[in-house]
């Protein structure tokens, strides 16, 4: 269709001549008195001449008629750009030009910008003939456009219901899914299946069945919004695509349609019947939907559950467990069933062959018949049939042949039916154990059809059983692997706790030692080095803890993207440097991301995603190569590109790369790497894209929402190094000079170091080796701040904190945890814990925390330094 030509609005006025047959002729200049207008008087017997004031009115006029011609005359500017605008706007309309300067206008003809060129010397009769010819051309163009439009509509429509057909529905679903993904809008998909439709066909005939399908289409179409898309998915299944619709709204619509269908009476001149329908509802808001195919599979599975749970109901994807490989298999099985099943028959009986052919046609199956056992044995496996029929009435079959054939079929889960003589008892046959069913050779075509149906159902059940068995084995393998990884994770977390306790003592002792005035310079330098190394070790342990237990750190904060990449590179160094060097392979990690660039997100999750991408890139480069990190920015996004020099992926692999459990590494991978990356980016409101070609490497693009200014420093800066800390005393508010503090820890060295660090900051400190001793102290002395360990014998840190809160409600309780910073907010609140510090702690951390603590109004000062209850 033409588009609005804003570039033409500044041009001079024009005149448009409108023929009776719908031809539009543009004449210049635009006036009823000009010569050009009257030069077409001889055309009035074929055209109605109607003047138009302005050129941009061409759009509305040309769109109102079936065909048109533009007739331009001097002094139309002989420049190419106005004509190019006209040609691009009305590419289906012939353009003519009448000019006194043909030598200047000839180039327009050469460029294809006009279709005919007239001069004042052109005879009126010749000009008339040429214009009439162009009128016919315009009419032909209009007819061609109309026919092409009709053919295009036929190609995308179902001939019975006039709804979109299966193929076009999938194209629309993919387009709408991408649009919704870009705009972060919900998109719902409804799958609808008419219940027991085969019974309707068998009872009333296929003609009335077609009538119900057409009526169902009209019913659906008339109760949807203009933006909704409905089509016939296949057979008695329909699909509705609902842009901008979440699961609750889609479920409400599905229930409305279900009730309307249930209460509607379909009737024609001969029959009347009521039907019901089952609905499956899914949306892209489900965390297991990663692409249009997953959305379709999820809605299809919801429909499956609706039918299995009684029909005539609405089921949503949220009512059952997450999507599995079985859903993909079942969807493919449904697709396979749209194609004609293939039957293979071995018989030398012409009558049986004819009866079986009629039965196969009645069941819409293909039949291939053999009369030579040797040819049958050589060909039937390559044909990949759905069913095998073997006529055993002849004497040309040997037992070994039957054993081999049925054994091969059984491995492929193909049912094999034996055809026996009508007088023969199947149980008396010595080969009866070889066959899944028996049919007699005298069965009618209708009886054979029933047998084919029964065996096709058996074939489908076997395929599903086989796939479910394979999926169960994979699930068991994944479960064992995950359980093993969970156990390893628990062991690693326990070891991290013990290491943190040890580092607390080492780092604190080194800090105190380095600040002794009587220490030699060499010894002081060694103490500072010990403190630095302990701090580095603590950072590594914290990184390990956040990786092993990311669910403890779901909050999103502002982070330096380059720093997260460096930490991920460092975490994988054992793989890309140490292990690679032992095999004489060289990898290079290149981080070109600006160190000032910020993103908003969860550090543990983002680092885990980066680690998986790095490991994937290393697997794709078995002979070595480089992994480069680059970032670009826009006003709303930060795009991180990770490019490797690996073997790349073909299109088929890319389509499934983000599917759960998909892997090209057989049993060497769980297939969850890129799935975790996709899920992480979805939780962060971003997206992940991939570009890859075999032999040319892979580029992964992670798009993050850009929520902070480029050069704004993150509010949660890194912990200062030990050398940056100082020992300026920090005094609290309870005594006016110093705080009364209790330190609880079952490790004597850790307890002693923490006590000395706090005393060095100018506070009065008592210690306790466990919960019972701490409660005894607290019953006699009022403490401003109480530091407690978490893992202690007899009474845990949680229980100790809870009892202390009841005993001394004015005290501030701080948890010193070797398990990391992140604990349940509910547990912290229940136990009355105000702050959490992860071991090992530095003097700066203690100083900053105590400076922020506001102690409630204090009791009168006690001359002895303690207050008794």
Buried (B, 14 or more C-beta within 10 A) or exposed (E): EBEEBEBBEEBEBBBBBBBEBBBBBBBBBBBEEBEBBEBBEEBEEBBEBEBBEBBBBBBEBBEEBBBBBBBBBBEBEBEEEBBEBBBEBBEBBBBBBBBEEBEEBEEBBEEEBBBBBBEEEBEEEEBBEBBBEBBEBBBEBBEEBEEEEEEEEEEBBBEEBEBBBBEBBBEBBBEBBEEBBEEEBBBBBBBBBBBBBEEBBEEBEEEBBEBBBBBBBEBBBEBBEEEBBBBBBBBBBBBBBBBBBBBEBBBEBBBEBBEBBEEEEBEEEEBEBEBBBBBBBBBBBBEBBBBBBBBBBBBBBBBBBBBEEEBBBBBBBBEBEEBBBBBBBBBEBBEEBEEBBBBBBBBBBEEBBEBBBBBBBEBEBBBBBBBEBEEBBEEBBEBEBBBBBBBBBEEEBEEEBBEEBBEBBBEEBBBBBBBBEEEBEBEEBEBBEBBBBBBBBEBEBEBBBBBBEBBBEBBBEBBBEEBBEEBEEBBEEBEEEEEEEEEEBEEBBEEBBEBBBBBBBBBBBBBBBBBEEEBEEEEBEBBBEBBBBBBEBBBBBBBBBBBBBBEBBEEBEBBBBBBBBBBBBEBBEEBBBEBBEEEEBEBEBEBEBBEEBBBBBBBBBBBBBBBBBBBBBBBBBEEBBBBBBBBEEEEEBBBBBBBBBBBBBEEEBBBBBBBBBBBBEEEEBBBBBBBBBBBBBBBBBBBBEBBBEEEEBBBBBBBBBBBBEEEEEBEEEEBBEBEEBEBEEBBBEBBEEBBBBBBBBBBEBBBBBBBBBBBBBBBBBBBBBBBBBBBEBBEEBBBBBBBBBBBBEEBBBBEBBBBBBEEBEBBBBBBBBBBBBBBEEEEBEEBBBBBBBBBBBBBBBBBBBBEEBEBEEBEEEEEEEBBEE
